[in-house]
Amino acid sequence: MEMDRPDGRSPNQLRPLACSRSVLHRAHGSATWAQGETKVLAAVYGPKAGTKKNENPEKASIEVIWKPNTGHISQADREYEMILKKTFESICIRTIYPNTTTSIIVQASFLLPSVVHDDGALLPCAINAACAALVDAGIPLRHLAVAICCSVTDNNSIILDPSKQEEEKGKAFAYLVFPNTTVSAVPEKSLQVGGDPIAHGIITSVTHGAMSVDDYLHCLERGRATTQRLSEFLRKNMEPKSTREASKAGDKRV
């Protein structure tokens, strides 16, 4: 069913995307990610020597710190940290640097309004920003991860990438994280989370609100169909600047 959205988008239309890397000089990797007016800053530090708490002689540890818009960490903030941690533990090749810790810091406060703002789909934007920051830091990954939010409206329509207003008015929404490709460059056994294969090509799935099974399956279908668009954008922004410039020069000569 077609429907009118406040910003004039179609149900399957994403907000304008923007991504910048290496925005922080002291971090090993950093990135900003924006979808419309939602903007997130992520920084990566490491791999660095692990603490006694995080020591693991077989694998590297992933630490996530979510900086909220207040000085107090809420239960929702802790949930976001856990989701980010589980997501990136599954895509980072952690056996390369055992006994080390890689810290991912997500700035989700409004202390820097020109850099960070929440206008809906904040967690997917944070995951996309963190993935770009990990690439910027040179952390080895099995594959890139792309995240999207699908919302179920009060008239049971499915819309992609909701704004804050649409999130608040919708009856339910799902945060979905997919690998950027179903073909991996690493052995098939590596495409596992805790020994289990990635189910149905999805890395992470989090739902909020009352959502029927059919609605959830429709969200999966819409989200997976959008993965290619997000993946192409992410890969393009992960290319070295010299490669992008050479590509543009080649296009002009044709």
GIHU-V867497 format. One line per field, one symbol per residue. phi: phi as a letter, one per 40 degrees, with the letter a starting at -180 (. if undefined). psi: psi as a letter, one per 20 degrees, with the letter a starting at -180 (. if undefined). burial: b if it has 9 or more other ideal C-beta (glycine too) atoms within 8 Angstrom, else e. A space follows every 10 residues. Layout:
phi=???
psi=???
burial=???
This chain:
phi=.cacbdcgcc dccccdbaab bfcbccccaa abbbbgccbb bbbbbhcbdc cdcbcacbac bbbbbbcccb cbcccccccc dccccccccc bcccccbcgb bbbbbbcbbb cbccbbabbh fccdcccccc cccccccgcc bcacbbbabb bbccbgcbbc fccdcccccc caabcbbbcc acbbcbddcc cbbggbcccf gbcbabbbgc bccccccccd ccccccdccc cccccccccd dccccccccc cccc
psi=pqqpqhjjqr hjpqrpqqpq rliphiqhqq qqppocippq pqqppaqrpq rhhjpoihqq qpppoooajr ipprhhghgg ggggghghhh ipniihmqkr pppoppokrk hmhihpqokq lgghhhghgh ghhgghikpp qhrqppqqpp qorikkqpqq mqrgghghhq iqrppppqqi qipqirqhhh lqokipqopk kpgqppqpao prgggghhgg ggghhigggh ggggghiiqq hhgghhgghh hhh.
burial=eebebeeeee beebbebebe beeeeebebb bbbbbbebbb bbbbbbebeb eeebbbeeeb bbbbbbebee eeeeeebbeb bbbbbbbbbb bbbbeeebbb bbbbbbbbbe ebeeebebeb bbbbbbbbbb bbbbbbbebe bbbbbbbbbb bbbeeebbbb bbbbebbeeb ebbbbbbbbb eeebeeeeeb bbbeeeebee ebbbbebebe beeebbebbb ebbbebbeeb bebbbebbbe eeebeebeee eeee
